[in-house]
Amino acid sequence: MANLADEYGTDVEIYIKALTTTIHADTPTGAPAQLHDLLERLGLERHAYPTDAPLYIWHTVPEHRDADEQKRLATRAIPDLLLAGYEVNCTPDVFDESAYRQAVEDLRTRAGRPAARQQAPAGSPSPATPARRTP
């Protein structure tokens, strides 16, 4: 089975499948398990065919959500995927500008938290200053 990620040479293609209302996230054939795992952590559901030995793996936004919420979930996944180094394409009929901006802001906020940074524990000595050489 072909998919859009294989066709366009991207890591993730997010779109509404033709003749449905289902938002798909296609990954290329042989995509790394880390990409599939990340998509699941971001709220997308994994599907495989055949199920006993997957040859074709894709993800969908959970259909129990309303249409706007589905678009927001798909769009909010994009900054995390980009930050992880993946090439992502999302069709305009799925993309939600405000959800994207909020997701980017959330990433910036998380990155800016003191607990998220690698800081030296309080009271630890400062790095040694190299000795000066005098002629």
C-alpha positions in Angstrom: 0.0 0.0 0.0 1.3 3.4 -0.9 1.0 6.4 1.4 1.6 10.2 1.1 4.8 10.2 3.2 6.3 7.7 0.7 5.0 9.7 -2.2 6.2 13.1 -1.1 9.4 12.0 0.7 8.4 13.4 4.1 8.5 11.9 7.6 4.8 12.7 8.3 1.9 13.8 6.1 -1.1 15.1 7.9 -4.3 15.3 5.9 -8.0 14.4 5.8 -8.5 11.1 4.0 -10.5 11.4 0.8 -14.3 10.7 1.1 -14.0 10.6 4.9 -13.6 13.1 7.8 -10.7 11.1 9.3 -7.4 12.9 9.9 -4.5 10.7 8.9 -0.8 11.0 9.7 1.1 8.9 7.2 4.7 7.9 7.9 7.0 6.4 5.3 7.5 2.7 4.9 10.1 1.6 7.4 9.7 4.7 9.6 11.6 4.3 12.9 9.7 3.0 15.9 10.6 6.3 17.7 8.4 8.2 15.2 5.5 5.9 15.7 5.9 6.1 19.5 6.1 9.9 19.4 2.9 10.2 17.3 1.1 8.0 19.9 2.4 10.1 22.8 1.1 13.2 21.0 -2.4 11.6 21.0 -2.7 9.9 17.6 -3.8 6.3 17.3 -1.6 3.7 15.6 -3.0 1.3 13.0 -1.3 -1.4 11.0 -2.1 -3.7 8.2 -1.8 -6.7 8.3 -2.0 -6.7 12.0 0.2 -9.9 12.6 3.2 -8.5 10.7 2.7 -4.8 9.9 3.7 -3.8 6.4 1.7 -0.5 6.5 1.5 1.6 9.6 -0.5 4.9 9.9 -2.0 7.0 12.6 -5.3 8.8 12.9 -6.7 11.4 15.3 -9.2 9.8 17.6 -12.6 10.1 15.9 -14.6 10.5 19.2 -13.4 14.1 19.2 -15.3 16.8 17.4 -13.9 18.1 14.1 -12.3 21.2 15.5 -10.7 19.4 18.4 -9.3 16.8 15.9 -7.7 19.5 13.9 -6.3 21.1 17.0 -4.8 17.8 18.2 -3.2 17.2 14.8 -1.8 20.7 14.5 -0.5 20.7 18.1 1.6 17.6 17.2 3.5 19.5 14.5 6.0 21.6 16.7 6.9 18.5 18.7 7.6 16.5 15.5 9.6 19.4 14.1 11.6 19.7 17.3 12.4 16.0 17.1 13.9 16.6 13.7 11.1 15.2 11.5 9.9 16.7 8.2 6.2 17.3 8.4 3.6 18.4 5.9 0.0 19.3 6.9 -2.8 20.2 4.5 -4.5 23.6 5.0 -7.8 22.0 5.7 -6.4 20.4 8.9 -3.9 23.2 10.0 -5.2 25.4 12.8 -3.0 28.5 13.2 -4.0 29.4 16.7 -3.4 25.8 17.9 0.0 25.8 16.3 1.0 29.1 17.9 -0.2 27.8 21.3 1.8 24.5 20.9 4.9 26.5 20.1 4.4 28.7 23.1 3.9 25.7 25.3 7.2 24.2 24.1 8.9 27.5 24.8 7.4 27.7 28.3 8.5 24.1 29.0 12.0 24.7 27.7 12.2 27.9 29.9 11.3 26.3 33.2 14.2 26.1 35.6 13.4 22.4 36.3 13.6 21.6 32.6 17.1 23.0 32.3 20.3 21.2 33.3 21.4 23.3 36.3 24.1 22.7 38.8 22.8 21.9 42.3 22.8 24.8 44.7 26.0 25.0 46.6 28.1 23.2 44.1 31.5 24.7 43.3 31.9 26.9 40.3 34.0 25.5 37.5 37.7 25.9 38.1 39.4 28.9 36.6 42.5 28.0 34.6 45.7 29.2 36.2 47.3 32.2 34.5 50.7 31.8 33.0 53.2 34.5 33.4 56.2 34.8 31.2 
